[in-house]
Amino acid sequence: MVVRALCDHFGDCPIADLRYVYLVGEFMTLREFVNILRSRWRVIVLCTLFVTALAAAFTAVQTPVYTATAKVYFLVNSSGASKNSGGYLLTQADLDTFAEILSAPSVVEPLRKELDLPSGAPVNVSAAISSSSTMMTFTAQDSDPTLAADMANAAGPVLAQVAPEFSQLLKASGQSIEARPVAPAQVPGTPSSPNVPRNVLLGLLAGVVLGISVAMMRNSLDTKVRSDDDVKAISDRPLLARLPLVKRARGNWMSMVDDPHGAHAEAIRRLRANMMFVDVATRRHSFAVTSSLPGEGKTTTVVNLAHATSDSGLKTLLVDADLRNPSVAQRMGLEGELGLTTVLLGAAQPSDVIQRIGQTNLYVMTAGEIPPNPSELLGSEPMQQLFERLTSEFDFVLVDTPPVIPVVDASLIQRFTGGLIMVVGAGRTRKRDLTSAVRQLETAGARIAGFAFNKDSAATSGNYYYGRYGRYGRTPEGTEATHAAGSENPAALASSLGESRRDRKGSEPRRSLLRR
């Protein structure tokens, strides 16, 4: 009935599909559930260790209790009875009475005297009655194992002594009750409580359950974008690439220049390839790169993407259109006084301000001086005419734009391009900020080509190995020296990379099939 009701409520019923898990009021795939456990494994481990340690500590401070059991057979002793009294047989009602008076003072006090216990000492004895005979099983518990055994063995005889006081017929007949031990209690060697293995196991299971619950709750209350599933929940646009977090990146570090065969550089090439597939549909050969807020890595991404695009043989232009906080010139070690604003004001031609990176296919137009009216310049007619000219002279144009939420510049620039690539910082971007940015772009009619999930700690960041050939994609001997020699001058380094690539190919760089 419950399954049917859920199926009626949710339509297509995934509850019978083992690939789905019903948690936190919604269905999630088993893969999503496992991903949450993997991302929150520290919380689960900490909760498990804490609860297990708590159970172990609670067990350690408990006083050990020992349990002893004795089985006794009760029968009527007719010696001393009158000749006219006849024989008396114990009934089940008599045994029930014996069990009830076992905890009465009339039994407990004689039992204390028998065991030489002080007045008021605890006596913990219980009795179980056999349904087919006049036998009773006495169970005694105490912190002293010897006392527990003595208590179980003494309970039967003491109860037999006081029993006639509670049976009028037995007392009138002059007969007595005899308790014969069937299975005397032995001194227990191990305590019955606390049960250490059971308590630790229960603590372990409770800790795992608590850890998973806390992990699921934190995941449902988490406001940060931490996986591509979070991006998919906000927009249906594709995820173009997952860029791994590079902890060693400092200053002007660029993976396509400083570590061209690393995991981050491979992810940038994957982003380039997927961008090319998107460009097949638009045929405009230009993209703007932005983010929701500053600090998500859009400039680093677009600079590396420009290097990767030029390495494919395309004559690539990188335009710094972030006229509020330009950083491409500083990132690439270029002159930034003359640039985009200079051309828009009519003080120079594009060819006067575009800088070529060594002898490579990469060209850069920096932002120039910061104007007082960036939005008006970027949305002006001269900007449109300039962009049409640039896209006709270059195979591919990439534009670094300001973040979406603070200013409207990205929405203005994307009108001149074939689409907009949004960089999302894993664990940095808030879901509400990304949602707000996407809604702003959709309201402005902007076309989001896709997302680049940046600084993803879950992405592969190790080296690639292929059989006995060592690291896959290792540079030829001497190339690393070239990189080191030019690390302080990005332009000279890019030139060295272009020359070494032509030397390895033996010809000029190949032209992409996507070139117009």
C-alpha positions, 0 to 999 in steps of 0.5 A, a space after each residue: 500500500 505504501 509503495 502504491 501510494 508513493 507510485 501514485 504520488 510520484 508518477 513513474 515509480 522508481 522505488 522498485 528500481 534498485 538504482 534509486 534511493 529514497 532519502 531526505 524526502 526525495 528520490 536520488 540515484 544510487 550513484 548520487 547517494 554514493 557520491 554524497 557519501 564519498 564527498 562527506 566521508 570525513 563527517 561519516 568517519 567522525 560520527 562513527 568514531 565519536 559514537 563508537 568511542 562514546 559507547 566504549 566509554 559508557 561500557 567501561 564505566 559500568 559496573 560488571 554484573 555477573 549472572 548465576 542460575 540454579 534449578 531446584 525441584 520442590 516436593 512435599 515432605 510428609 514426615 511429621 504429618 498427622 495420620 489423618 492429614 493425607 498427602 499434599 501435592 504441590 500445584 501450579 498455583 503454589 508455584 506461582 505463589 512461591 514466585 510472587 513472594 520471592 521478592 517479599 521481605 519475608 523471603 528476602 530477610 531470611 536470604 540475607 541472614 543465610 548469606 551473611 549480608 547486612 540489612 538493606 543489602 540488595 538481593 536481586 533474585 528472580 524465578 521461572 516456573 516450569 509448566 510441566 513439573 514442580 521445578 523452578 529456575 532461580 537467577 541471581 545477579 550481583 557484582 560479586 560472581 561468588 555471591 551471585 552463585 550463592 544467592 541462586 543456590 540459597 533461594 530455593 531452600 529459603 523459599 521452601 522454609 517460608 512456603 507453608 506460611 502462605 498455604 493454609 492446607 499445607 500448614 494444616 497438614 503439618 507437612 513441609 516443603 523440601 528443595 532439592 537442587 537439580 542443577 546448582 549454580 556455578 560461579 560465573 567467569 565472565 560478566 553478563 553485563 555490560 556486553 562489550 562486543 555488543 555495545 561496541 558493535 551497536 555504537 559502530 552501527 549507530 555511528 554509521 547511521 548518524 554519520 550518513 544522516 548528518 551527511 545527507 542533512 548537510 548535503 541538503 542544507 549545503 548552499 555551495 555548488 560542489 558537483 556537476 549535479 548541482 549545476 544540472 539542477 540549475 540549468 539544462 545547459 551542458 557541462 563542457 569540462 571539469 577543471 581539477 583544483 591545482 594546489 601548487 598554482 601561484 601567481 601567474 601560473 598557467 597550466 598550458 604553459 607551465 605544465 602542458 601535460 598535466 591533468 589541468 591542461 588536459 581538462 582545458 583541451 577537453 574544454 576546447 574540444 567541447 567548445 568547438 563542438 558547440 561552435 559547429 552549431 553557431 558558426 560564429 567562432 567566438 565565445 565570451 567567458 564569465 562567472 557569477 561572482 569574482 574569484 571563480 577562476 574565469 580569467 585563468 580559464 580563458 587564458 589557458 583556453 586561448 593557449 589551447 585554441 591557438 595550439 590547435 592551429 587556429 589564429 586566436 585572439 584573446 580580448 580582455 573586456 573586463 573594463 572594471 578589473 582587467 587582469 589579462 595583461 598582468 596575468 600574461 606579462 603584457 603591456 596594458 596601457 593601450 587596448 580595447 578602450 583605446 580602439 573604441 575611443 578611436 585613438 588607435 587601430 586594432 592592429 596597433 594594440 593587438 600583441 602577438 605572443 611570440 611566434 605562436 598563433 595567440 594574439 591578445 588585446 588588453 583592456 587598456 585604460 579603465 573608463 568611467 562608463 564601461 557598460 556604455 562602451 561595451 554595448 556601443 555601435 563601435 564595439 559591435 563594428 570592432 567585433 565584426 572586424 575581429 571575427 573576420 580577421 581571426 579564426 577564433 575570438 575569446 573574450 574575458 568579461 566581468 562577472 554576471 551578478 555585479 554588472 551587466 557587461 557580460 550580457 552586453 558582450 555575449 550578443 556579439 559572440 556565438 555563446 557564453 561559457 560560465 566558469 563555476 568555482 567548485 565549493 566557492 559558488 553559492 547555488 543562489 548566486 549561480 541561479 541568479 546569474 543564470 536567470 539574469 542571462 536568460 532574461 537578457 536573452 543571452 545564450 549560455 553555451 555551457 559550464 566549466 566546473 573549475 577547481 574541482 577537487 574530485 577531478 583526476 589530478 594525477 599523472 597518466 601512465 601507459 605501459 612501460 613508456 612512463 608518463 603519458 604525454 611526457 615532453 621530449 628531452 630538452 623541452 622541460 629546460 625550455 619551459 624553465 628558461 622562459 617561465 619568467 617571460 610568458 611571451 618568450 615562453 609561448 614563442 619557445 613552445 610554438 617553435 618546439 611544436 613546429 620542430 616536432 611536427 616538422 612543418 607549420 602548425 596544422 589548421 583546424 577543420 573548423 576554420 572558416 
